[in-house]
Amino acid sequence: MANLSALDSDRIAAAVAEAEEGSTGEIICVVAGEVSTYRETPLVAGLVAALIIPPVALALGLHPLEAASIDGGWTVAQASALEGQVALGLSAYALAQAGLFAVVAGLVSIPAVRRALTPAFLKTGRVRKAARQQFSAVSARAVGSETGILIFVALVDRRVELVADAAIHAKVGEALWRKAAQVIGQAMKGGGDPTAGIVEAVGLCGAALREHFPAEGPTPNILSNRPLEI
């Protein structure tokens, strides 16, 4: 779960209240920690190590068992000994693969290592999926609003997704969402203040709502202005 301070939560809530004023839209901020444990990352890393390292080691001349040279005539005893060596070599190879898988998968299971080795496209896909799920859940409760904007920030994954109703999306297109996401992304870099980026992004969304969906009078606040932490 994300861990916003009370001050950060208050700053975001105040920014949302100000941004929604004068429009018929709703802005929802969701702040998450890490959206997935990415269990496949240690498994894939272990499998890759187990499949690649042993044959590479053999190609480089690292042979745990050297086949004994057999001189002279071929006998049943020599054939039996060779079969035993082959079986032993295959067993050693299989054990090496199993050991490599266990060691590498264990190391990559360490959260910091797992996060570093998880591909960016996988993180982006998981965050996008989580954002859309949250938007669907919020939309089901936001009866009476057709111009909602969800700002989804995954702090640990360092990813930002914006999801909006079709009405506002048709007016502003992708440019606004990219700009708002970049603002938050820049604020998160180098241990910065993500709340400042969220506040700025909320302001950008509020300006778009007032421009395209101005309120003709008082409008009810359907959803809470406070950020949802998951």
Buried (B, 14 or more C-beta within 10 A) or exposed (E): EBEBEEEBBBBBBBBBBBBBEBBBBBBBBBBBEBBBEBEEBBBBBBBEBBEEBBEEBEEEEEEEEEEEEEEEEEEEEBEEEBEEBEEEBEEBBEEBBEEBBEEBBEBBBEEEBBBEBBEEEBBBEBBBEBBBEBBEEBBEEBEEBBBBBBBBBBBBBBBBBBBBBEBBBEBBEEEBBEBBBEBBBBBBEEEEEBBBBBBBBBBBBBBBBBEBBEBEEEBEEBBEBBBBBB
